[in-house]
Amino acid sequence: MRTSIGSRLSVLVASTATLLVGAVGTVAPAYAGGAAPSPGSAGLGDRLYPLLGNGGYDVQDYALRVRYPKKDPKQTVNGDVTITAVATQNLSRFDLDFGGDSVGSVRVNGRSATFARSGDELVITPRHYLAKGKRFWVTVSGFTATPIEANADSPAGFVTTPDGTIMAGQPDQSHQLFPSNDHPRDLATYTIALTAPEGWTAVANGRHLGDRRNGGFVTSTYRESKPMASELIQAAVGDFVVHTRPAVGGVPIRDVVPRRLASTLLPKADVERSQLTWMVNKVGRYPFENYGSLVIDADLGFALETQSLSLYDTGLFAAPKFVLDPVMNHELAHQWFGDSVAPWSWSDVWQNEGHATWYEMLYADETGVLKQYTGSATLEDYFKRVYARGDQYRQKYGPVARPAGSASVWDVFNPNVYDGGALALYALRQKIGVAKFELLERVWVSKYRGKSPSTADFIALASRVSGRNLHAFLTDWLYGTTTPAMPGHPDWKVTPVPATAAPRALAGR
């Protein structure tokens, strides 16, 4: 076993000390942090996705390079990634999440390391243990990955479209493209360099640093300087066009669409500029360097808040304005709720979706389209209807902050997370008043910007901001198996769950 002593002189001193002990006893090796090196866990123990993410280290930064050899949206791509991380224990080995095709080689701190594949785990053993509290670098070179067709019934991360490939990684699919610590608890900054044939366009999260041309290829480099969860990465490469719009409050706006559909799609995205002003007025400054929309010609079955560049499909963009605009505001709201402030675990996804649904409905109401969009004339009418379904939602999907399972992605992203989460926020506003509620929203996104708080953190902050102990109140709303009484509306009734409907068993804690 190796010690953490670095210099030859220190090794000599330590060895001499051991000899001097002689027959009296043996000096145990000294390790940083005290504990002997051990493997990092293969997963963070997320209740819904136990093997997602990895233990033993905290990623600080990704330098990701992906190469697209030809103008073929279905092609296999290859790349390299260098991950800067800090060990949180003395590590004898560690895992990365990776479900792509193959890996060429792995180096840790510049020295070759052994590795093995185990399902979606890339198990890496460095030559020497990694000391707790110390920074280290791991480079995975020559990985390959192949995109798959978009399928609304089964979302997948690395997606091919008629015009090129994109990423739709939420909640557990980004590692199908590149090795990562694929859990929103581990946020990091990113530099993303995409190399594609001349004539294709490459766009990623963050600020465009520039392009470099060489031998018929163009490498476009982007920097996401704000912490980002791996599930929010975007890498759109193909026959796309980038359209810039006037900045909003100093925030540059860019939209990315298939070149052949630009004249149809781009005018519909312009509403994002007024929506950005609307959201800033509600919750405070925009948390990233730029914003925009990416629209693809595919059937995703969802829209997605990829950080600083929200993702939509042409099916949604064909919807009436009174449908499209509230959905676009939903994804914009996610830039604060879900992106800048990420969930601690996937059971906390209501923090993302409940908030985004709240601002979706509030926007629809304030812009006069709520009746067309939902059939309800007022927000109160809308949430009264949601309230009536409360017990049915909880029986079928589990409590708001405790989805019953994850056999399908739709089990996690279920109606009780969206409407039920927004209903819990409505109940909270009824309980503490509009002024305290609006203050709480601003404090939440400010205090936890770039972090991954839990539902317990939200409850604690709500209590502190309101000056009231809300633990029991919010625990009932977020974890209860039945719907609590709505403050201010004693007449609201919950539709009973049929006696024949057996309660759905909840997944383990």
Secondary structure, 3 states (H helix, E strand, C coil): CCCCCCCHHHHHHHHHHHHHHHHHCCCCCCCCCCCCCECCCCCCCCCCCCCCCCCCEEEEEEEEEEECCCCCCCCCEEEEEEEEEEECCCECCEEEECCCCECCEEEECCEECEEEEECCEEEEECCCCECCCCEEEEEEEEEEECCEECCCCCCCCEEECCCEEEECCCCCCHHHCCCECCCCCCCEEEEEEEEEECCCEEEECCEEEEEEEECCEEEEEEEEEEEECHHHCCEEEECEEEEEEEEECCEEEEEEEEHHHHHHHHHHHCCHHHHHHHHHHHHCCCCCCCECEEEECCCCCCCECCCCCEEEEHHHHCCCHHHHHHHHHHHHHHCCECCCECCCCHHHHHHHHHHHHHHHHHHHHHCCCHHHHHCCCCHHHHHHHHHHCHHHHHHHHCCCCCCCCCCCHHHHCCHHHHHHHHHHHHHHHHHHCHHHHHHHHHHHHHHCCCECCCHHHHHHHHHHHHCCCCHHHHHHHHHCCCCCCCCCCCCCCCCCCCCCCCCCCCCCC
